[in-house]
């Protein structure tokens, strides 16, 4: 982001970079930067708090007047680690003849639809494959876990990108199951810690790593600490 900011500034376009990691924004040194002490994934701070978000944007836009490089810090912090558990009970098994992960996926469709209806496509599903293609992608991940090379398993796209759509489906389903917007990363923690498909995705990622696939293919299927 900061590299692009320098390119745009060279072309005469003023920019402001927002960052939540001090070392990162200081080391990349954007021409104009605003350091915000917010959880990762929440660039404007508090969800559904338009007044707070407008304060962030107003501070950011005020930096456009600076004629010299500037890095300022937003005065308000947001304490929201997201380590607590997300109360999203998974649906019970409805078809014992299906693999547990597929049964789980199908059972969450009503919750996914509620999440879409309430909040829109906040998790960005459908960037690579549609929601109706996700089951086929999960079946392909199962084949990868069983030893099939990913290119032969039928994954409908680059695994790291397909994984984002699968995660988006589950995180929107989590919004449909809960009565509030969860803390930052709480949905991701729930996905990888409690769901069948989260376990499958991590196992497929490990299988691709063990088989010697290039790092960008598998690494971004999950956060780096997984």
Secondary structure, DSSP 8 states (H G I E B T S, - for coil): -HHHHHHHHHTT----EEES-HHHHHHHT-SEEEE----TT-TTSSTT-HHHHHHHHHHHHHGGG-SS-EEEE-S--------S---------S-TTS-HHHHHHHHTHHHHHHHHHHH-STT-TTSSS-GGGHHHHHHHHHHHHTT--HHHHT-SS-HHHHHHHHHHHHHHHHHHHSSS---TTHHHHHHHHH-HHHHHHHHHHHHHHHTT--HHHHGGGS-TT-
